[in-house]
Amino acid sequence: MVDKIAEEVANEKSSIADKIIKKVEERVSQKNLHIDHVEEERLADLARERERDRRQMEMFDDPYMNWSGHR
């Protein structure tokens, strides 16, 4: 009896719920791609900011340019 029911379930066409679940899973994976894109942009912005800060420190600490008051 159980084998018969299991066979019917296995051979059954996908239901509407299965289709909905599949669409939701696809949207979640797409959303994760967008989040990754945002994270990459944030990291790139931080890297640009660090580089700018480094250049500023080099300019102000340069004894030749004397921007920082080194005498």
MMTF fields as JSON, N, C-alpha, C and O atoms, coordinates in Angstrom:
{
  "mmtfVersion": "1.0.0",
  "mmtfProducer": "UNKNOWN",
  "numBonds": 283,
  "numAtoms": 284,
  "numGroups": 71,
  "numChains": 1,
  "numModels": 1,
  "chainsPerModel": [1],
  "groupsPerChain": [71],
  "chainIdList": ["A"],
  "bondAtomList": [4, 2, 8, 6, 12, 10, 16, 14, 20, 18, 24, 22, 28, 26, 32, 30, 36, 34, 40, 38, 44, 42, 48, 46, 52, 50, 56, 54, 60, 58, 64, 62, 68, 66, 72, 70, 76, 74, 80, 78, 84, 82, 88, 86, 92, 90, 96, 94, 100, 98, 104, 102, 108, 106, 112, 110, 116, 114, 120, 118, 124, 122, 128, 126, 132, 130, 136, 134, 140, 138, 144, 142, 148, 146, 152, 150, 156, 154, 160, 158, 164, 162, 168, 166, 172, 170, 176, 174, 180, 178, 184, 182, 188, 186, 192, 190, 196, 194, 200, 198, 204, 202, 208, 206, 212, 210, 216, 214, 220, 218, 224, 222, 228, 226, 232, 230, 236, 234, 240, 238, 244, 242, 248, 246, 252, 250, 256, 254, 260, 258, 264, 262, 268, 266, 272, 270, 276, 274, 280, 278],
  "bondOrderList": [1, 1, 1, 1, 1, 1, 1, 1, 1, 1, 1, 1, 1, 1, 1, 1, 1, 1, 1, 1, 1, 1, 1, 1, 1, 1, 1, 1, 1, 1, 1, 1, 1, 1, 1, 1, 1, 1, 1, 1, 1, 1, 1, 1, 1, 1, 1, 1, 1, 1, 1, 1, 1, 1, 1, 1, 1, 1, 1, 1, 1, 1, 1, 1, 1, 1, 1, 1, 1, 1],
  "groupList": [{"groupName": "MET", "atomNameList": ["N", "CA", "C", "O"], "elementList": ["N", "C", "C", "O"], "formalChargeList": [0, 0, 0, 0], "bondAtomList": [1, 0, 2, 1, 3, 2], "bondOrderList": [1, 1, 2], "singleLetterCode": "M", "chemCompType": "L-PEPTIDE LINKING"}, {"groupName": "VAL", "atomNameList": ["N", "CA", "C", "O"], "elementList": ["N", "C", "C", "O"], "formalChargeList": [0, 0, 0, 0], "bondAtomList": [1, 0, 2, 1, 3, 2], "bondOrderList": [1, 1, 2], "singleLetterCode": "V", "chemCompType": "L-PEPTIDE LINKING"}, {"groupName": "ASP", "atomNameList": ["N", "CA", "C", "O"], "elementList": ["N", "C", "C", "O"], "formalChargeList": [0, 0, 0, 0], "bondAtomList": [1, 0, 2, 1, 3, 2], "bondOrderList": [1, 1, 2], "singleLetterCode": "D", "chemCompType": "L-PEPTIDE LINKING"}, {"groupName": "LYS", "atomNameList": ["N", "CA", "C", "O"], "elementList": ["N", "C", "C", "O"], "formalChargeList": [0, 0, 0, 0], "bondAtomList": [1, 0, 2, 1, 3, 2], "bondOrderList": [1, 1, 2], "singleLetterCode": "K", "chemCompType": "L-PEPTIDE LINKING"}, {"groupName": "ILE", "atomNameList": ["N", "CA", "C", "O"], "elementList": ["N", "C", "C", "O"], "formalChargeList": [0, 0, 0, 0], "bondAtomList": [1, 0, 2, 1, 3, 2], "bondOrderList": [1, 1, 2], "singleLetterCode": "I", "chemCompType": "L-PEPTIDE LINKING"}, {"groupName": "ALA", "atomNameList": ["N", "CA", "C", "O"], "elementList": ["N", "C", "C", "O"], "formalChargeList": [0, 0, 0, 0], "bondAtomList": [1, 0, 2, 1, 3, 2], "bondOrderList": [1, 1, 2], "singleLetterCode": "A", "chemCompType": "L-PEPTIDE LINKING"}, {"groupName": "GLU", "atomNameList": ["N", "CA", "C", "O"], "elementList": ["N", "C", "C", "O"], "formalChargeList": [0, 0, 0, 0], "bondAtomList": [1, 0, 2, 1, 3, 2], "bondOrderList": [1, 1, 2], "singleLetterCode": "E", "chemCompType": "L-PEPTIDE LINKING"}, {"groupName": "ASN", "atomNameList": ["N", "CA", "C", "O"], "elementList": ["N", "C", "C", "O"], "formalChargeList": [0, 0, 0, 0], "bondAtomList": [1, 0, 2, 1, 3, 2], "bondOrderList": [1, 1, 2], "singleLetterCode": "N", "chemCompType": "L-PEPTIDE LINKING"}, {"groupName": "SER", "atomNameList": ["N", "CA", "C", "O"], "elementList": ["N", "C", "C", "O"], "formalChargeList": [0, 0, 0, 0], "bondAtomList": [1, 0, 2, 1, 3, 2], "bondOrderList": [1, 1, 2], "singleLetterCode": "S", "chemCompType": "L-PEPTIDE LINKING"}, {"groupName": "ARG", "atomNameList": ["N", "CA", "C", "O"], "elementList": ["N", "C", "C", "O"], "formalChargeList": [0, 0, 0, 0], "bondAtomList": [1, 0, 2, 1, 3, 2], "bondOrderList": [1, 1, 2], "singleLetterCode": "R", "chemCompType": "L-PEPTIDE LINKING"}, {"groupName": "GLN", "atomNameList": ["N", "CA", "C", "O"], "elementList": ["N", "C", "C", "O"], "formalChargeList": [0, 0, 0, 0], "bondAtomList": [1, 0, 2, 1, 3, 2], "bondOrderList": [1, 1, 2], "singleLetterCode": "Q", "chemCompType": "L-PEPTIDE LINKING"}, {"groupName": "LEU", "atomNameList": ["N", "CA", "C", "O"], "elementList": ["N", "C", "C", "O"], "formalChargeList": [0, 0, 0, 0], "bondAtomList": [1, 0, 2, 1, 3, 2], "bondOrderList": [1, 1, 2], "singleLetterCode": "L", "chemCompType": "L-PEPTIDE LINKING"}, {"groupName": "HIS", "atomNameList": ["N", "CA", "C", "O"], "elementList": ["N", "C", "C", "O"], "formalChargeList": [0, 0, 0, 0], "bondAtomList": [1, 0, 2, 1, 3, 2], "bondOrderList": [1, 1, 2], "singleLetterCode": "H", "chemCompType": "L-PEPTIDE LINKING"}, {"groupName": "PHE", "atomNameList": ["N", "CA", "C", "O"], "elementList": ["N", "C", "C", "O"], "formalChargeList": [0, 0, 0, 0], "bondAtomList": [1, 0, 2, 1, 3, 2], "bondOrderList": [1, 1, 2], "singleLetterCode": "F", "chemCompType": "L-PEPTIDE LINKING"}, {"groupName": "PRO", "atomNameList": ["N", "CA", "C", "O"], "elementList": ["N", "C", "C", "O"], "formalChargeList": [0, 0, 0, 0], "bondAtomList": [1, 0, 2, 1, 3, 2], "bondOrderList": [1, 1, 2], "singleLetterCode": "P", "chemCompType": "L-PEPTIDE LINKING"}, {"groupName": "TYR", "atomNameList": ["N", "CA", "C", "O"], "elementList": ["N", "C", "C", "O"], "formalChargeList": [0, 0, 0, 0], "bondAtomList": [1, 0, 2, 1, 3, 2], "bondOrderList": [1, 1, 2], "singleLetterCode": "Y", "chemCompType": "L-PEPTIDE LINKING"}, {"groupName": "TRP", "atomNameList": ["N", "CA", "C", "O"], "elementList": ["N", "C", "C", "O"], "formalChargeList": [0, 0, 0, 0], "bondAtomList": [1, 0, 2, 1, 3, 2], "bondOrderList": [1, 1, 2], "singleLetterCode": "W", "chemCompType": "L-PEPTIDE LINKING"}, {"groupName": "GLY", "atomNameList": ["N", "CA", "C", "O"], "elementList": ["N", "C", "C", "O"], "formalChargeList": [0, 0, 0, 0], "bondAtomList": [1, 0, 2, 1, 3, 2], "bondOrderList": [1, 1, 2], "singleLetterCode": "G", "chemCompType": "PEPTIDE LINKING"}],
  "groupTypeList": [0, 1, 2, 3, 4, 5, 6, 6, 1, 5, 7, 6, 3, 8, 8, 4, 5, 2, 3, 4, 4, 3, 3, 1, 6, 6, 9, 1, 8, 10, 3, 7, 11, 12, 4, 2, 12, 1, 6, 6, 6, 9, 11, 5, 2, 11, 5, 9, 6, 9, 6, 9, 2, 9, 9, 10, 0, 6, 0, 13, 2, 2, 14, 15, 0, 7, 16, 8, 17, 12, 9],
  "groupIdList": [1, 2, 3, 4, 5, 6, 7, 8, 9, 10, 11, 12, 13, 14, 15, 16, 17, 18, 19, 20, 21, 22, 23, 24, 25, 26, 27, 28, 29, 30, 31, 32, 33, 34, 35, 36, 37, 38, 39, 40, 41, 42, 43, 44, 45, 46, 47, 48, 49, 50, 51, 52, 53, 54, 55, 56, 57, 58, 59, 60, 61, 62, 63, 64, 65, 66, 67, 68, 69, 70, 71],
  "secStructList": [7, 2, 2, 2, 2, 2, 2, 2, 2, 2, 2, 1, 7, 7, 7, 2, 2, 2, 2, 2, 2, 2, 2, 2, 2, 2, 2, 2, 2, 2, 2, 2, 2, 2, 2, 2, 2, 2, 2, 2, 2, 2, 2, 2, 2, 2, 2, 2, 2, 2, 2, 2, 2, 2, 2, 2, 2, 2, 2, 2, 2, 7, 6, 6, 6, 6, 6, 6, 7, 7, 7],
  "xCoordList": [0.818, 0.0, 0.868, 0.646, 1.847, 2.726, 3.542, 3.774, 3.974, 4.741, 3.923, 4.442, 2.66, 1.781, 1.626, 1.679, 1.436, 1.289, 2.595, 2.576, 3.704, 5.003, 5.247, 5.791, 4.852, 5.02, 4.148, 4.585, 2.922, 2.03, 2.596, 2.539, 3.137, 3.712, 4.936, 5.134, 5.742, 6.949, 6.615, 7.322, 5.559, 5.183, 4.285, 3.965, 3.888, 2.981, 3.683, 4.866, 2.94, 3.498, 3.706, 3.065, 4.626, 4.9, 3.664, 2.954, 3.434, 2.258, 2.549, 3.681, 1.527, 1.686, 2.629, 3.431, 2.527, 3.398, 4.861, 5.724, 5.144, 6.521, 7.032, 8.186, 6.154, 6.542, 6.809, 7.757, 5.981, 6.157, 7.468, 8.219, 7.738, 8.975, 10.181, 11.156, 10.122, 11.229, 11.451, 12.594, 10.367, 10.492, 11.061, 11.883, 10.625, 11.14, 12.634, 13.4, 13.047, 14.471, 15.29, 16.397, 14.762, 15.463, 15.594, 16.646, 14.544, 14.596, 15.562, 16.258, 15.612, 16.546, 17.977, 18.819, 18.264, 19.625, 19.962, 21.104, 18.994, 19.23, 19.472, 20.315, 18.736, 18.902, 20.298, 20.916, 20.804, 22.148, 23.187, 24.196, 22.956, 23.873, 23.916, 24.983, 22.758, 22.708, 23.414, 24.112, 23.246, 23.921, 25.428, 26.167, 25.89, 27.316, 27.844, 28.949, 27.061, 27.455, 27.614, 28.572, 26.691, 26.742, 27.963, 28.646, 28.227, 29.389, 30.69, 31.608, 30.776, 31.968, 32.165, 33.292, 31.092, 31.188, 31.648, 32.453, 31.142, 31.525, 33.023, 33.721, 33.499, 34.921, 35.792, 36.865, 35.329, 36.08, 36.121, 37.157, 35.012, 34.986, 35.947, 36.651, 35.977, 36.892, 38.35, 39.185, 38.65, 40.021, 40.421, 41.541, 39.512, 39.804, 40.017, 40.899, 39.208, 39.347, 40.686, 41.344, 41.091, 42.384, 43.538, 44.49, 43.462, 44.513, 44.594, 45.691, 43.468, 43.468, 44.079, 44.896, 43.688, 44.25, 45.757, 46.491, 46.217, 47.651, 48.399, 49.459, 47.84, 48.476, 48.53, 49.526, 47.444, 47.423, 48.492, 49.189, 48.62, 49.627, 51.029, 51.882, 51.276, 52.589, 52.891, 54.017, 51.887, 52.094, 52.399, 53.308, 51.67, 51.853, 53.086, 53.624, 53.543, 54.726, 56.013, 57.089, 55.923, 57.094, 57.946, 57.463, 59.188, 60.012, 60.343, 60.584, 60.357, 60.67, 59.537, 59.762, 58.295, 57.141, 56.813, 56.258, 57.158, 57.016, 55.574, 55.34, 54.62, 53.213, 52.822, 51.924, 53.486, 53.042, 53.749, 53.504, 54.604, 55.3, 56.633, 57.245, 57.123, 58.462, 59.475, 59.46, 60.332, 61.293, 62.68, 63.641],
  "yCoordList": [-1.194, 0.0, 1.267, 2.178, 1.315, 2.477, 2.617, 3.727, 1.481, 1.527, 2.122, 2.868, 1.786, 2.296, 3.817, 4.536, 4.288, 5.729, 6.45, 7.51, 5.887, 6.497, 6.56, 7.545, 5.523, 5.509, 6.572, 7.238, 6.737, 7.76, 9.164, 10.016, 9.398, 10.698, 10.963, 12.081, 9.95, 10.102, 10.388, 11.151, 9.793, 9.971, 11.181, 11.514, 11.822, 12.951, 14.159, 14.398, 14.913, 16.129, 17.164, 17.12, 18.102, 19.11, 19.973, 20.338, 20.278, 21.054, 22.547, 22.962, 23.326, 24.776, 25.214, 26.132, 24.559, 24.904, 24.672, 25.473, 23.589, 23.325, 24.423, 24.844, 24.879, 25.949, 27.247, 27.967, 27.54, 28.75, 28.673, 29.646, 27.516, 27.335, 27.543, 28.179, 27.013, 27.163, 28.632, 29.085, 29.384, 30.8, 31.6, 32.494, 31.281, 31.988, 31.719, 32.636, 30.484, 30.146, 30.894, 31.345, 31.034, 31.776, 33.251, 33.851, 33.837, 35.247, 35.473, 36.488, 34.545, 34.677, 34.634, 35.412, 33.731, 33.66, 34.93, 35.39, 35.502, 36.751, 37.892, 38.756, 37.893, 38.934, 38.849, 39.88, 37.641, 37.474, 38.045, 38.593, 37.925, 38.501, 40.02, 40.626, 40.628, 42.081, 42.507, 43.521, 41.761, 42.073, 41.976, 42.825, 40.959, 40.82, 42.014, 42.49, 42.495, 43.651, 44.881, 45.642, 45.065, 46.208, 46.096, 47.087, 44.897, 44.68, 44.968, 45.562, 44.558, 44.841, 46.343, 46.832, 47.07, 48.522, 49.173, 50.104, 48.69, 49.242, 49.034, 49.94, 47.833, 47.545, 48.393, 48.849, 48.6, 49.445, 50.889, 51.547, 51.381, 52.738, 52.875, 53.878, 51.872, 51.91, 51.911, 52.608, 51.13, 51.082, 52.435, 52.897, 53.073, 54.402, 55.424, 56.277, 55.33, 56.262, 56.063, 57.04, 54.811, 54.538, 55.072, 55.635, 54.901, 55.385, 56.911, 57.468, 57.576, 59.04, 59.481, 60.402, 58.831, 59.18, 58.957, 59.757, 57.875, 57.59, 58.684, 59.135, 59.11, 60.176, 61.487, 62.21, 61.776, 62.993, 62.944, 63.931, 61.801, 61.666, 61.812, 62.455, 61.224, 61.343, 62.797, 63.261, 63.512, 64.899, 65.758, 66.586, 65.577, 66.412, 66.019, 66.844, 64.77, 64.341, 64.484, 64.157, 64.953, 65.089, 66.281, 67.414, 66.049, 67.172, 68.162, 69.338, 67.719, 68.613, 69.607, 70.806, 69.068, 69.927, 70.776, 71.867, 70.274, 71.007, 71.439, 72.515, 70.601, 70.941, 70.867, 71.584, 70.014, 69.783, 70.664, 70.53, 71.547, 72.417, 71.867, 72.41, 70.777, 70.268, 71.369, 71.883, 71.726, 72.79, 72.324, 73.079],
  "zCoordList": [0.0, 0.0, 0.0, -0.798, 0.89, 0.981, -0.302, -0.782, -0.85, -2.087, -3.228, -4.058, -3.256, -4.308, -4.188, -5.185, -2.969, -2.752, -3.092, -3.717, -2.689, -2.981, -4.476, -4.974, -5.198, -6.65, -7.309, -8.248, -6.825, -7.378, -7.14, -8.027, -5.953, -5.638, -6.511, -6.985, -6.719, -7.524, -8.979, -9.637, -9.483, -10.882, -11.108, -12.248, -10.053, -10.137, -10.766, -10.521, -11.576, -12.169, -11.072, -10.022, -11.341, -10.322, -10.09, -11.027, -8.86, -8.493, -8.586, -8.835, -8.385, -8.409, -7.284, -7.46, -6.144, -5.015, -5.378, -5.018, -6.085, -6.504, -7.436, -7.347, -8.331, -9.248, -8.493, -8.805, -7.51, -6.711, -5.931, -5.872, -5.334, -4.579, -5.477, -5.074, -6.689, -7.618, -7.986, -8.039, -8.242, -8.572, -7.409, -7.61, -6.189, -5.013, -4.851, -4.555, -5.039, -4.932, -5.977, -5.683, -7.199, -8.248, -7.879, -8.099, -7.325, -6.938, -5.789, -5.752, -4.86, -3.741, -4.256, -3.807, -5.197, -5.73, -6.514, -6.471, -7.224, -7.942, -6.959, -7.2, -5.855, -4.843, -4.242, -3.974, -4.024, -3.491, -4.447, -4.003, -5.756, -6.732, -6.596, -6.686, -6.38, -6.223, -4.945, -4.933, -3.891, -2.635, -2.823, -2.324, -3.533, -3.791, -4.576, -4.317, -5.53, -6.329, -5.429, -5.573, -4.523, -3.615, -2.704, -2.444, -2.228, -1.36, -2.109, -1.544, -3.359, -4.164, -4.344, -4.268, -4.58, -4.732, -3.436, -3.458, -2.309, -1.017, -0.771, -0.316, -1.078, -0.885, -1.811, -1.416, -3.032, -3.966, -3.467, -3.563, -2.941, -2.394, -1.218, -1.101, -0.352, 0.786, 0.333, 0.909, -0.7, -1.216, -1.8, -1.582, -2.544, -3.099, -1.986, -2.075, -0.946, 0.175, 0.894, 1.254, 1.106, 1.741, 0.892, 1.431, -0.419, -1.312, -1.252, -1.216, -1.242, -1.15, 0.176, 0.208, 1.266, 2.572, 2.613, 3.195, 1.998, 1.959, 1.203, 1.638, 0.068, -0.715, 0.073, 0.037, 0.782, 1.589, 2.68, 2.914, 3.345, 4.4, 3.828, 4.439, 2.663, 2.041, 1.692, 1.867, 1.201, 0.819, 2.057, 2.016, 3.129, 4.306, 5.114, 5.852, 4.986, 5.724, 4.915, 5.414, 3.706, 2.841, 3.293, 3.283, 3.683, 4.143, 3.015, 3.289, 1.782, 0.667, 0.432, 0.273, 0.413, 0.157, 1.381, 1.252, 2.577, 3.826, 4.109, 4.659, 3.733, 3.937, 5.412, 5.853, 6.163, 7.529, 8.543, 9.742, 8.105, 9.032, 9.466, 10.387, 8.82, 9.12, 8.772, 7.653, 9.691, 9.423, 9.764, 9.609]
}
